[in-house]
Amino acid sequence: MNPEQRSLRARLAVQTSWANTLDPTSRTAKARAAADTRFEQQARELHPGATDEQIARVAGHLRSAHYSRMALASAKARAAKVRPAPQAA
């Protein structure tokens, strides 16, 4: 099976899985809670004396930075597929 076929098979599996899920929010609740906990722990490590409100604000910024970092990496990967990096002579 070539990469394109594998990708199509994976997309089919994902769509079928979500079609069988009536409550997507509950399906992803544990993963969201784990991510929120991770960002909160990072915020508390950065600012041990902060209030709960400050920690929540910092955790929100850490979450946004994480997703921005992922978006940048994705954009770079897509750009690399369009035009390969120049080879050293």
N, C-alpha and C positions, 0 to 999 in steps of 0.2 A: 504494500500500500504506500503510495507516494505521500509527501507532506500535505498536498492540497486535499487529498481524500481523507487523511487523518483529521485535518481541520474540519472538514465538512461533517465527518462522523461525530466529532466532539461537539460541534454546534447542535447537531441533531439530538444528542444525548442531553445536553443542557436544556434545550427548549422542551424536550419531553419531560425532564425532571421538574422544571418550573410549571409545566402544564398540569402536573399531578399534585401541585402544592396549592392548596386553597388559601393558606395564610402565610405569605412570604415573610411578613414581619416576624412572626413567631419562629419561623425556620432559621432566620439569621440572628435571632436575639442573643444567643450565646456568643457568637463571634463578635458582635458589636460590643457586648459587655466586656469581653476580653480586651478588645482594642481600647475601649474607654479606660479600663483599669491600667493598661500599659502607659497610656498618655498621662494619666493622673500620677502614676508612680514616677515617671520622668519629670513631671512638673514638681513633685515633692522633693526629688533629688536635687533639682536645680535651685529650689527655693524652700528650704526646710522650715523656715519660720513664717511662711505665708498663711493667710487665712484661707478658708475653704472657697470663698468667692474668688480670691486671687488665683488659687490652684485651678479652679474651673476655667478661668479666663486663659491662663497659661496653657492648660491642657488643650483647649480649643485651638490655640495658635500652633501648638505642636502637631495636632491632628491636621490642620490646614497645610503646614509645612511638609508633613509626610506625603499628603496627596499631591502637593505641588511638585515635590521631588520625583514622585512616580510619574507624573505627567511629563516632566522634563525628560526623564529617561525614555519614556515611550516615544516622545517626539524625536529624540535623537535616533532611536532605533528605526523609526519609520523613515527618517531622512537618510540614514545609512543604506536602507534598502533601495531607495530611489536613485541615489548616486553613491556608488562605492567610494571609499576613501582613496585618495591618490596613493599610488605605490612609490616607495622610495627608489630612486635610481641607483 
